[in-house]
């Protein structure tokens, strides 16, 4: 009997004091996205063009005592405004969409994450934590922009 798929969706919009091209450079890099997600234990970039990335994910849910391998790839890349990736594994599928808009000398990032869990507990975990993961991504972007600003002024 196939297991039921449970879906969690989170959207948020963040403002940044950087040009859209700078935000694009950060968000289009699958390594930056993987590093920001707390349950990604490790990752590898699997293609020369950087569109494929494998995540090793550890989910703190009952009865799941192994790492899930999530094969991700960028399905859409429209510089400098849009990137969408999908990831698939036996435990969950994930879709991430990031849209960048110019906003008064800065930029706006609209993000949407959809997680489809195939194991009991995946939906509950991401219902509680998915917005936190997007906050981690925002903070990672801010740190990267601060480093670039510091390095550029030295």
VMD Tcl script that draws the C-alpha trace (Angstrom):
set ca {
  {0.00 0.00 0.00}
  {1.57 3.36 -1.01}
  {2.20 5.85 1.76}
  {0.28 9.10 1.83}
  {2.13 12.22 0.68}
  {1.84 15.16 3.07}
  {2.57 18.68 1.79}
  {3.86 21.76 3.62}
  {4.15 25.13 1.85}
  {5.78 28.33 3.15}
  {6.16 31.67 1.38}
  {8.00 34.75 2.54}
  {9.36 37.99 1.17}
  {12.59 39.61 2.34}
  {14.20 42.94 1.48}
  {17.95 43.38 0.95}
  {20.10 46.49 0.57}
  {21.97 45.04 -2.42}
  {21.43 45.19 -6.15}
  {19.36 42.37 -7.69}
  {22.43 40.99 -9.50}
  {24.23 40.57 -6.17}
  {21.23 38.79 -4.65}
  {20.99 36.61 -7.78}
  {24.64 35.58 -7.44}
  {23.93 34.37 -3.90}
  {20.57 32.66 -4.39}
  {21.38 30.99 -7.72}
  {24.33 29.16 -6.14}
  {23.08 25.74 -4.95}
  {25.93 25.56 -2.42}
  {24.64 28.71 -0.69}
  {21.14 27.27 -0.54}
  {22.35 23.92 0.82}
  {24.60 25.49 3.48}
  {21.68 27.55 4.83}
  {19.35 24.60 5.47}
  {19.94 23.23 8.97}
  {19.05 19.60 8.19}
  {21.52 19.40 5.26}
  {24.50 17.64 6.83}
  {26.62 17.72 3.68}
  {26.24 18.33 -0.03}
  {28.07 18.00 -3.32}
  {27.79 19.95 -6.55}
  {27.30 17.28 -9.19}
  {27.51 19.09 -12.53}
  {29.94 21.48 -14.17}
  {27.17 24.05 -14.69}
  {26.25 23.96 -10.99}
  {22.63 23.00 -11.63}
  {22.76 19.63 -9.85}
  {23.46 19.23 -6.16}
  {23.09 16.26 -3.81}
  {22.06 16.94 -0.22}
  {22.58 14.49 2.62}
  {19.72 15.32 5.00}
  {19.23 14.22 8.60}
  {15.68 14.69 9.82}
  {15.04 14.73 13.57}
  {11.90 12.63 13.38}
  {10.99 9.39 15.17}
  {11.86 6.10 13.48}
  {14.13 7.75 10.91}
  {17.68 6.96 11.94}
  {19.44 7.40 8.62}
  {20.44 10.13 6.23}
  {18.20 10.84 3.25}
  {19.92 11.57 -0.03}
  {18.08 14.34 -1.87}
  {19.03 14.79 -5.52}
  {18.37 18.42 -6.46}
  {18.57 20.27 -9.73}
  {17.75 23.75 -10.93}
  {14.69 23.39 -13.11}
  {14.49 27.12 -13.95}
  {17.33 29.66 -14.15}
  {16.41 33.09 -15.45}
  {19.16 35.51 -14.41}
  {18.86 37.81 -12.58}
  {15.26 37.31 -11.48}
  {14.24 33.68 -11.03}
  {15.60 30.34 -9.91}
  {13.58 27.24 -9.10}
  {14.98 23.95 -7.91}
  {13.49 20.58 -7.16}
  {14.84 17.79 -5.01}
  {13.75 14.20 -4.76}
  {14.36 11.38 -2.31}
  {12.59 8.40 -0.83}
  {11.70 10.43 2.29}
  {10.65 13.76 0.79}
  {10.52 15.97 -2.26}
  {11.26 19.67 -2.10}
  {10.65 22.55 -4.47}
  {12.19 25.95 -3.90}
  {11.29 29.05 -5.90}
  {13.14 32.33 -5.58}
  {12.04 35.47 -7.42}
  {14.11 38.66 -7.27}
  {12.77 42.14 -7.91}
  {14.43 45.56 -7.94}
  {13.24 47.72 -5.02}
  {14.45 51.35 -4.67}
  {18.18 50.67 -4.95}
  {17.88 47.35 -3.18}
  {16.16 44.10 -3.95}
  {13.31 41.94 -2.82}
  {13.43 38.16 -2.60}
  {10.17 36.24 -2.70}
  {10.75 32.62 -1.71}
  {8.43 29.66 -1.67}
  {9.33 26.22 -0.38}
  {7.11 23.18 -0.76}
  {8.01 19.94 1.01}
  {6.16 16.74 0.26}
  {6.87 14.16 2.93}
  {6.51 10.44 2.42}
  {7.30 9.37 5.98}
  {5.34 9.98 9.16}
  {6.77 12.99 10.97}
  {8.21 14.79 7.92}
  {5.13 16.99 7.53}
  {4.98 17.79 11.25}
  {8.68 18.68 11.35}
  {8.53 21.00 8.35}
  {5.22 22.55 9.46}
  {7.11 23.75 12.55}
  {10.49 24.45 10.95}
  {10.14 25.46 7.30}
  {9.86 29.20 7.99}
  {12.96 28.88 10.21}
  {14.81 27.36 7.25}
  {13.87 30.35 5.08}
  {15.06 32.63 7.89}
  {18.37 30.72 7.86}
  {18.63 31.44 4.14}
  {17.96 35.16 4.71}
  {20.62 35.33 7.42}
  {23.14 33.49 5.24}
  {22.53 36.01 2.46}
  {22.97 38.95 4.85}
  {26.26 37.47 6.15}
  {27.51 36.96 2.60}
  {26.66 40.54 1.65}
  {28.37 41.87 4.81}
  {31.54 39.90 3.94}
  {31.47 41.23 0.37}
  {31.01 44.78 1.65}
  {33.89 44.43 4.12}
  {36.19 42.84 1.55}
  {35.26 45.47 -1.05}
  {36.12 48.35 1.28}
  {39.48 47.02 2.38}
}
mol new
graphics top color blue
foreach p $ca { graphics top sphere $p radius 0.5 }
foreach p [lrange $ca 0 end-1] q [lrange $ca 1 end] { graphics top cylinder $p $q radius 0.2 }
display resetview
